[in-house]
Amino acid sequence: MKIETLPTQDLQEMRVHNLMIPGHKEWDIELIHEIFNERDISRITSIPLGMSNFEDLLIWHFTDNGCYTVKSGYHLACKVGLNEEAQVQGTWKTIWALKLPPKLAPICGLSFCKRLLAPCTTTKFNGKPSSECGIRQRNDKVWNGKSKDVPTMIRFAREYLYDWLGAKNFNCMIKEPQPGDKSCHMWHKPIRPFSKCNVDAAFFPTEQKIGLGCVVRKDDGSFFRARTCVVNGVADVKEGEAIGILEALLWVQSLGLKKVCFELDAKVVVEAINGSNIGVSEFSSIVRQCKNLIRSEQDFSIKFIRRQANECVHALAKASRSYASPMVCSEAPSLISPLLNFVCNESTHY
């Protein structure tokens, strides 16, 4: 970002970290207003400050984990515009639009299925003949040193073909819960002796703020604590939701609670925390901190829920900017009291 404000002689040696509050990952708003014009103030304060304390490094901003992949590079190239010579020719859009089961989708259409069912041709790996056919079998041979005999490969090919026919003729797809099934839209009590903490984030881009809300309820469903606060800066949805769950983990840990199930409606964040992938992005750094906190507290767990079951904490997050400072309530705020009544009696915990 290029600064338009002309620096004075006294500010020639100033660095970016001098614009932050010492010991905090926050911009020094008063100092920034004293130095820069309105255009620069808006742009500087819109830059999110990471919550981690590691040295700066180059990352790839077009993946969640900050690591480059050929797929992300291709999508970026398509977005910025490729010349015709660099584009892949063929009816690929038609092929990828086919309604195929997951195992069959990468095999580029029915013509490849027919090829799999046909007698296998002899190919060579490292100069030695080997009876293999199909991309998957070839890759297993080259990269994993695994090979299958011809009858096994034909059986797999037939199974894939039957899966595809079943998906086409009978629409054998995983279906969402029916509208009449309201249990999935309701908050469920945790199993004894666990408590449950619901977390959500609200985004205020024009104000360059992220509102966070947490509500802790006991194993009988009764209200225990609520907290709301505001984080300055701009972040994408998954990063803001990750900041929310990290703040909730730290807060619940400070309350001395040991057996807690955390719930949020950001599936990407939940899968990242419960998964094993690592990266170098700011999002990955926040996820890593969450993993470490959960690892230190053996009875902490995180699960995904639908937005409808998370309404009370979402309302609290949206109201966070109305408070001058972080707020902790030992009694249910009137804002969310009506929403706390929508509880399913069935206890669930994962």
DRENVOLO-125365 format. One record per residue (C-alpha): x, z, y; residue number from 1; residue in one letter. Coordinates in steps of 0.5 Angstrom, whole numbers, padded with zeros to 4 digits, m for minus. Last residue first. Layout:
BEGIN
+-------+-------+-------+-----+-----+
!     x !     z !     y !   n ! res !
+-------+-------+-------+-----+-----+
!     X !     Z !     Y ! NUM !   a !
...
+-------+-------+-------+-----+-----+
end
This chain:
BEGIN
+-------+-------+-------+-----+-----+
!     x !     z !     y !   n ! res !
+-------+-------+-------+-----+-----+
! m0040 !  0040 ! m0071 ! 350 !   y !
! m0045 !  0045 ! m0069 ! 349 !   h !
! m0053 !  0045 ! m0069 ! 348 !   t !
! m0058 !  0050 ! m0069 ! 347 !   s !
! m0065 !  0047 ! m0069 ! 346 !   e !
! m0069 !  0051 ! m0063 ! 345 !   n !
! m0069 !  0045 ! m0059 ! 344 !   c !
! m0068 !  0047 ! m0052 ! 343 !   v !
! m0071 !  0044 ! m0045 ! 342 !   f !
! m0072 !  0051 ! m0042 ! 341 !   n !
! m0065 !  0050 ! m0038 ! 340 !   l !
! m0068 !  0044 ! m0034 ! 339 !   l !
! m0073 !  0049 ! m0030 ! 338 !   p !
! m0067 !  0054 ! m0029 ! 337 !   s !
! m0062 !  0048 ! m0026 ! 336 !   i !
! m0063 !  0048 ! m0019 ! 335 !   l !
! m0065 !  0056 ! m0019 ! 334 !   s !
! m0058 !  0058 ! m0021 ! 333 !   p !
! m0058 !  0061 ! m0027 ! 332 !   a !
! m0055 !  0068 ! m0026 ! 331 !   e !
! m0047 !  0070 ! m0027 ! 330 !   s !
! m0046 !  0064 ! m0022 ! 329 !   c !
! m0039 !  0061 ! m0021 ! 328 !   v !
! m0038 !  0057 ! m0014 ! 327 !   m !
! m0032 !  0053 ! m0012 ! 326 !   p !
! m0032 !  0052 ! m0005 ! 325 !   s !
! m0036 !  0050 !  0001 ! 324 !   a !
! m0042 !  0048 ! m0003 ! 323 !   y !
! m0047 !  0042 ! m0002 ! 322 !   s !
! m0041 !  0038 ! m0006 ! 321 !   r !
! m0043 !  0041 ! m0012 ! 320 !   s !
! m0050 !  0039 ! m0012 ! 319 !   a !
! m0049 !  0033 ! m0017 ! 318 !   k !
! m0045 !  0037 ! m0022 ! 317 !   a !
! m0050 !  0042 ! m0022 ! 316 !   l !
! m0055 !  0036 ! m0023 ! 315 !   a !
! m0051 !  0033 ! m0029 ! 314 !   h !
! m0050 !  0040 ! m0032 ! 313 !   v !
! m0058 !  0041 ! m0033 ! 312 !   c !
! m0059 !  0034 ! m0035 ! 311 !   e !
! m0054 !  0034 ! m0041 ! 310 !   n !
! m0059 !  0033 ! m0047 ! 309 !   a !
! m0062 !  0027 ! m0043 ! 308 !   q !
! m0054 !  0024 ! m0042 ! 307 !   r !
! m0053 !  0024 ! m0050 ! 306 !   r !
! m0048 !  0028 ! m0053 ! 305 !   i !
! m0041 !  0028 ! m0055 ! 304 !   f !
! m0037 !  0033 ! m0059 ! 303 !   k !
! m0031 !  0038 ! m0057 ! 302 !   i !
! m0029 !  0044 ! m0061 ! 301 !   s !
! m0025 !  0050 ! m0059 ! 300 !   f !
! m0025 !  0055 ! m0065 ! 299 !   d !
! m0017 !  0054 ! m0066 ! 298 !   q !
! m0015 !  0056 ! m0059 ! 297 !   e !
! m0008 !  0053 ! m0058 ! 296 !   s !
! m0010 !  0047 ! m0061 ! 295 !   r !
! m0016 !  0046 ! m0056 ! 294 !   i !
! m0011 !  0047 ! m0050 ! 293 !   l !
! m0006 !  0042 ! m0053 ! 292 !   n !
! m0011 !  0037 ! m0054 ! 291 !   k !
! m0014 !  0038 ! m0047 ! 290 !   c !
! m0007 !  0037 ! m0044 ! 289 !   q !
! m0006 !  0031 ! m0048 ! 288 !   r !
! m0013 !  0028 ! m0045 ! 287 !   v !
! m0010 !  0029 ! m0038 ! 286 !   i !
! m0004 !  0026 ! m0040 ! 285 !   s !
! m0007 !  0020 ! m0043 ! 284 !   s !
! m0012 !  0019 ! m0037 ! 283 !   f !
! m0006 !  0019 ! m0032 ! 282 !   e !
! m0003 !  0013 ! m0037 ! 281 !   s !
!  0003 !  0014 ! m0042 ! 280 !   v !
! m0001 !  0014 ! m0048 ! 279 !   g !
! m0003 !  0017 ! m0055 ! 278 !   i !
! m0007 !  0016 ! m0060 ! 277 !   n !
! m0009 !  0021 ! m0065 ! 276 !   s !
! m0017 !  0022 ! m0064 ! 275 !   g !
! m0021 !  0028 ! m0062 ! 274 !   n !
! m0019 !  0028 ! m0055 ! 273 !   i !
! m0020 !  0020 ! m0054 ! 272 !   a !
! m0026 !  0020 ! m0058 ! 271 !   e !
! m0029 !  0025 ! m0053 ! 270 !   v !
! m0027 !  0022 ! m0047 ! 269 !   v !
! m0029 !  0015 ! m0049 ! 268 !   v !
! m0036 !  0018 ! m0051 ! 267 !   k !
! m0037 !  0021 ! m0044 ! 266 !   a !
! m0044 !  0025 ! m0045 ! 265 !   d !
! m0040 !  0032 ! m0045 ! 264 !   l !
! m0041 !  0038 ! m0050 ! 263 !   e !
! m0036 !  0044 ! m0051 ! 262 !   f !
! m0037 !  0048 ! m0057 ! 261 !   c !
! m0034 !  0055 ! m0056 ! 260 !   v !
! m0031 !  0061 ! m0060 ! 259 !   k !
! m0026 !  0064 ! m0057 ! 258 !   k !
! m0029 !  0066 ! m0050 ! 257 !   l !
! m0024 !  0070 ! m0045 ! 256 !   g !
! m0027 !  0068 ! m0039 ! 255 !   l !
! m0020 !  0065 ! m0037 ! 254 !   s !
! m0021 !  0060 ! m0043 ! 253 !   q !
! m0028 !  0058 ! m0041 ! 252 !   v !
! m0025 !  0056 ! m0034 ! 251 !   w !
! m0019 !  0052 ! m0037 ! 250 !   l !
! m0023 !  0049 ! m0042 ! 249 !   l !
! m0028 !  0047 ! m0037 ! 248 !   a !
! m0023 !  0044 ! m0032 ! 247 !   e !
! m0020 !  0040 ! m0037 ! 246 !   l !
! m0027 !  0037 ! m0039 ! 245 !   i !
! m0028 !  0035 ! m0032 ! 244 !   g !
! m0021 !  0032 ! m0031 ! 243 !   i !
! m0023 !  0028 ! m0037 ! 242 !   a !
! m0030 !  0026 ! m0034 ! 241 !   e !
! m0026 !  0024 ! m0028 ! 240 !   g !
! m0021 !  0020 ! m0032 ! 239 !   e !
! m0027 !  0016 ! m0036 ! 238 !   k !
! m0031 !  0015 ! m0030 ! 237 !   v !
! m0025 !  0012 ! m0025 ! 236 !   d !
! m0022 !  0016 ! m0020 ! 235 !   a !
! m0022 !  0017 ! m0013 ! 234 !   v !
! m0019 !  0024 ! m0009 ! 233 !   g !
! m0021 !  0031 ! m0008 ! 232 !   n !
! m0024 !  0035 ! m0014 ! 231 !   v !
! m0030 !  0039 ! m0012 ! 230 !   v !
! m0033 !  0045 ! m0016 ! 229 !   c !
! m0039 !  0048 ! m0020 ! 228 !   t !
! m0039 !  0054 ! m0025 ! 227 !   r !
! m0044 !  0057 ! m0029 ! 226 !   a !
! m0044 !  0063 ! m0034 ! 225 !   r !
! m0049 !  0066 ! m0039 ! 224 !   f !
! m0055 !  0063 ! m0040 ! 223 !   f !
! m0059 !  0064 ! m0046 ! 222 !   s !
! m0059 !  0059 ! m0052 ! 221 !   g !
! m0059 !  0065 ! m0058 ! 220 !   d !
! m0051 !  0063 ! m0059 ! 219 !   d !
! m0050 !  0064 ! m0052 ! 218 !   k !
! m0050 !  0059 ! m0046 ! 217 !   r !
! m0044 !  0056 ! m0042 ! 216 !   v !
! m0046 !  0051 ! m0036 ! 215 !   v !
! m0040 !  0047 ! m0033 ! 214 !   c !
! m0041 !  0042 ! m0027 ! 213 !   g !
! m0035 !  0038 ! m0023 ! 212 !   l !
! m0036 !  0034 ! m0017 ! 211 !   g !
! m0031 !  0028 ! m0016 ! 210 !   i !
! m0029 !  0027 ! m0008 ! 209 !   k !
! m0027 !  0021 ! m0004 ! 208 !   q !
! m0033 !  0022 !  0001 ! 207 !   e !
! m0035 !  0014 !  0000 ! 206 !   t !
! m0034 !  0015 ! m0008 ! 205 !   p !
! m0038 !  0021 ! m0009 ! 204 !   f !
! m0038 !  0021 ! m0017 ! 203 !   f !
! m0041 !  0026 ! m0021 ! 202 !   a !
! m0038 !  0030 ! m0027 ! 201 !   a !
! m0041 !  0033 ! m0033 ! 200 !   d !
! m0039 !  0039 ! m0038 ! 199 !   v !
! m0044 !  0043 ! m0043 ! 198 !   n !
! m0041 !  0050 ! m0046 ! 197 !   c !
! m0044 !  0052 ! m0052 ! 196 !   k !
! m0043 !  0059 ! m0055 ! 195 !   s !
! m0041 !  0060 ! m0062 ! 194 !   f !
! m0043 !  0066 ! m0067 ! 193 !   p !
! m0048 !  0063 ! m0069 ! 192 !   r !
! m0049 !  0056 ! m0069 ! 191 !   i !
! m0050 !  0053 ! m0062 ! 190 !   p !
! m0057 !  0052 ! m0059 ! 189 !   k !
! m0059 !  0044 ! m0059 ! 188 !   h !
! m0060 !  0041 ! m0052 ! 187 !   w !
! m0065 !  0035 ! m0053 ! 186 !   m !
! m0065 !  0028 ! m0053 ! 185 !   h !
! m0063 !  0027 ! m0060 ! 184 !   c !
! m0069 !  0031 ! m0062 ! 183 !   s !
! m0074 !  0026 ! m0058 ! 182 !   k !
! m0075 !  0021 ! m0064 ! 181 !   d !
! m0081 !  0017 ! m0061 ! 180 !   g !
! m0076 !  0012 ! m0058 ! 179 !   p !
! m0073 !  0011 ! m0065 ! 178 !   q !
! m0066 !  0013 ! m0066 ! 177 !   p !
! m0061 !  0007 ! m0065 ! 176 !   e !
! m0060 !  0002 ! m0071 ! 175 !   k !
! m0054 !  0000 ! m0075 ! 174 !   i !
! m0055 ! m0007 ! m0077 ! 173 !   m !
! m0058 ! m0010 ! m0083 ! 172 !   c !
! m0062 ! m0015 ! m0080 ! 171 !   n !
! m0065 ! m0018 ! m0087 ! 170 !   f !
! m0063 ! m0025 ! m0087 ! 169 !   n !
! m0057 ! m0025 ! m0082 ! 168 !   k !
! m0054 ! m0018 ! m0084 ! 167 !   a !
! m0055 ! m0019 ! m0091 ! 166 !   g !
! m0052 ! m0026 ! m0091 ! 165 !   l !
! m0046 ! m0023 ! m0088 ! 164 !   w !
! m0045 ! m0018 ! m0092 ! 163 !   d !
! m0046 ! m0023 ! m0098 ! 162 !   y !
! m0040 ! m0027 ! m0095 ! 161 !   l !
! m0036 ! m0020 ! m0095 ! 160 !   y !
! m0037 ! m0018 ! m0102 ! 159 !   e !
! m0036 ! m0025 ! m0104 ! 158 !   r !
! m0029 ! m0025 ! m0101 ! 157 !   a !
! m0027 ! m0019 ! m0104 ! 156 !   f !
! m0029 ! m0021 ! m0111 ! 155 !   r !
! m0025 ! m0027 ! m0109 ! 154 !   i !
! m0019 ! m0023 ! m0107 ! 153 !   m !
! m0019 ! m0019 ! m0113 ! 152 !   t !
! m0020 ! m0025 ! m0118 ! 151 !   p !
! m0013 ! m0028 ! m0115 ! 150 !   v !
! m0009 ! m0022 ! m0115 ! 149 !   d !
! m0007 ! m0017 ! m0109 ! 148 !   k !
! m0001 ! m0017 ! m0105 ! 147 !   s !
!  0002 ! m0011 ! m0101 ! 146 !   k !
!  0009 ! m0011 ! m0098 ! 145 !   g !
!  0006 ! m0008 ! m0092 ! 144 !   n !
!  0008 ! m0013 ! m0086 ! 143 !   w !
!  0008 ! m0020 ! m0090 ! 142 !   v !
!  0004 ! m0019 ! m0096 ! 141 !   k !
! m0001 ! m0015 ! m0092 ! 140 !   d !
! m0001 ! m0020 ! m0087 ! 139 !   n !
! m0002 ! m0026 ! m0092 ! 138 !   r !
! m0008 ! m0022 ! m0095 ! 137 !   q !
! m0011 ! m0021 ! m0088 ! 136 !   r !
! m0011 ! m0028 ! m0086 ! 135 !   i !
! m0014 ! m0031 ! m0093 ! 134 !   g !
! m0010 ! m0034 ! m0099 ! 133 !   c !
! m0005 ! m0031 ! m0103 ! 132 !   e !
! m0001 ! m0034 ! m0110 ! 131 !   s !
!  0006 ! m0033 ! m0108 ! 130 !   s !
!  0012 ! m0038 ! m0108 ! 129 !   p !
!  0019 ! m0035 ! m0106 ! 128 !   k !
!  0022 ! m0037 ! m0100 ! 127 !   g !
!  0021 ! m0031 ! m0096 ! 126 !   n !
!  0014 ! m0031 ! m0097 ! 125 !   f !
!  0011 ! m0038 ! m0100 ! 124 !   k !
!  0004 ! m0041 ! m0100 ! 123 !   t !
!  0001 ! m0043 ! m0107 ! 122 !   t !
! m0007 ! m0045 ! m0105 ! 121 !   t !
! m0012 ! m0041 ! m0107 ! 120 !   c !
! m0018 ! m0044 ! m0111 ! 119 !   p !
! m0024 ! m0044 ! m0106 ! 118 !   a !
! m0028 ! m0037 ! m0104 ! 117 !   l !
! m0023 ! m0036 ! m0099 ! 116 !   l !
! m0024 ! m0043 ! m0096 ! 115 !   r !
! m0031 ! m0042 ! m0096 ! 114 !   k !
! m0031 ! m0036 ! m0092 ! 113 !   c !
! m0026 ! m0039 ! m0087 ! 112 !   f !
! m0032 ! m0045 ! m0086 ! 111 !   s !
! m0037 ! m0039 ! m0085 ! 110 !   l !
! m0034 ! m0037 ! m0078 ! 109 !   g !
! m0027 ! m0035 ! m0075 ! 108 !   c !
! m0025 ! m0029 ! m0080 ! 107 !   i !
! m0025 ! m0024 ! m0075 ! 106 !   p !
! m0032 ! m0022 ! m0075 ! 105 !   a !
! m0032 ! m0021 ! m0083 ! 104 !   l !
! m0031 ! m0014 ! m0084 ! 103 !   k !
! m0035 ! m0012 ! m0077 ! 102 !   p !
! m0041 ! m0016 ! m0080 ! 101 !   p !
! m0043 ! m0022 ! m0077 ! 100 !   l !
! m0048 ! m0024 ! m0072 !  99 !   k !
! m0044 ! m0031 ! m0069 !  98 !   l !
! m0042 ! m0030 ! m0062 !  97 !   a !
! m0035 ! m0030 ! m0063 !  96 !   w !
! m0035 ! m0037 ! m0067 !  95 !   i !
! m0039 ! m0040 ! m0061 !  94 !   t !
! m0034 ! m0037 ! m0056 !  93 !   k !
! m0028 ! m0040 ! m0060 !  92 !   w !
! m0031 ! m0047 ! m0060 !  91 !   t !
! m0024 ! m0050 ! m0059 !  90 !   g !
! m0018 ! m0050 ! m0054 !  89 !   q !
! m0013 ! m0044 ! m0052 !  88 !   v !
! m0012 ! m0044 ! m0045 !  87 !   q !
! m0005 ! m0045 ! m0042 !  86 !   a !
! m0005 ! m0053 ! m0041 !  85 !   e !
! m0012 ! m0052 ! m0037 !  84 !   e !
! m0009 ! m0047 ! m0032 !  83 !   n !
! m0010 ! m0040 ! m0033 !  82 !   l !
! m0014 ! m0036 ! m0028 !  81 !   g !
! m0013 ! m0029 ! m0025 !  80 !   v !
! m0019 ! m0026 ! m0030 !  79 !   k !
! m0016 ! m0030 ! m0036 !  78 !   c !
! m0009 ! m0028 ! m0035 !  77 !   a !
! m0012 ! m0021 ! m0035 !  76 !   l !
! m0016 ! m0022 ! m0041 !  75 !   h !
! m0009 ! m0025 ! m0044 !  74 !   y !
! m0005 ! m0019 ! m0042 !  73 !   g !
! m0010 ! m0014 ! m0045 !  72 !   s !
! m0010 ! m0017 ! m0051 !  71 !   k !
! m0003 ! m0018 ! m0052 !  70 !   v !
! m0002 ! m0010 ! m0051 !  69 !   t !
!  0002 ! m0006 ! m0045 !  68 !   y !
!  0001 !  0001 ! m0046 !  67 !   c !
! m0002 !  0005 ! m0040 !  66 !   g !
! m0007 !  0009 ! m0045 !  65 !   n !
! m0013 !  0006 ! m0042 !  64 !   d !
! m0011 ! m0001 ! m0042 !  63 !   t !
! m0010 ! m0005 ! m0035 !  62 !   f !
! m0006 ! m0001 ! m0031 !  61 !   h !
!  0000 ! m0002 ! m0035 !  60 !   w !
!  0005 !  0004 ! m0033 !  59 !   i !
!  0012 !  0005 ! m0030 !  58 !   l !
!  0014 !  0012 ! m0029 !  57 !   l !
!  0014 !  0018 ! m0024 !  56 !   d !
!  0016 !  0024 ! m0027 !  55 !   e !
!  0012 !  0029 ! m0030 !  54 !   f !
!  0007 !  0034 ! m0027 !  53 !   n !
!  0000 !  0033 ! m0029 !  52 !   s !
! m0006 !  0033 ! m0025 !  51 !   m !
! m0005 !  0026 ! m0022 !  50 !   g !
! m0007 !  0025 ! m0015 !  49 !   l !
! m0012 !  0020 ! m0014 !  48 !   p !
! m0011 !  0015 ! m0008 !  47 !   i !
! m0017 !  0015 ! m0003 !  46 !   s !
! m0014 !  0020 !  0002 !  45 !   t !
! m0008 !  0015 !  0003 !  44 !   i !
! m0013 !  0009 !  0004 !  43 !   r !
! m0018 !  0013 !  0009 !  42 !   s !
! m0012 !  0016 !  0013 !  41 !   i !
! m0009 !  0009 !  0014 !  40 !   d !
! m0015 !  0006 !  0017 !  39 !   r !
! m0016 !  0012 !  0021 !  38 !   e !
! m0009 !  0012 !  0024 !  37 !   n !
! m0004 !  0017 !  0021 !  36 !   f !
!  0000 !  0023 !  0023 !  35 !   i !
! m0005 !  0028 !  0025 !  34 !   e !
! m0010 !  0026 !  0020 !  33 !   h !
! m0005 !  0026 !  0015 !  32 !   i !
! m0003 !  0033 !  0017 !  31 !   l !
! m0010 !  0036 !  0017 !  30 !   e !
! m0012 !  0033 !  0010 !  29 !   i !
! m0006 !  0036 !  0006 !  28 !   d !
! m0007 !  0032 !  0000 !  27 !   w !
! m0008 !  0036 ! m0006 !  26 !   e !
! m0004 !  0037 ! m0013 !  25 !   k !
! m0002 !  0044 ! m0011 !  24 !   h !
!  0005 !  0048 ! m0010 !  23 !   g !
!  0006 !  0045 ! m0003 !  22 !   p !
!  0000 !  0042 !  0000 !  21 !   i !
!  0001 !  0034 !  0000 !  20 !   m !
!  0004 !  0030 !  0005 !  19 !   l !
!  0011 !  0032 !  0004 !  18 !   n !
!  0010 !  0029 ! m0003 !  17 !   h !
!  0010 !  0022 !  0000 !  16 !   v !
!  0017 !  0022 !  0004 !  15 !   r !
!  0018 !  0024 !  0011 !  14 !   m !
!  0025 !  0021 !  0013 !  13 !   e !
!  0023 !  0017 !  0019 !  12 !   q !
!  0018 !  0022 !  0021 !  11 !   l !
!  0022 !  0025 !  0027 !  10 !   d !
!  0023 !  0018 !  0030 !   9 !   q !
!  0016 !  0017 !  0030 !   8 !   t !
!  0012 !  0013 !  0025 !   7 !   p !
!  0008 !  0006 !  0027 !   6 !   l !
!  0001 !  0007 !  0023 !   5 !   t !
!  0000 !  0000 !  0019 !   4 !   e !
!  0002 !  0003 !  0012 !   3 !   i !
!  0003 ! m0002 !  0007 !   2 !   k !
!  0000 !  0000 !  0000 !   1 !   m !
+-------+-------+-------+-----+-----+
end
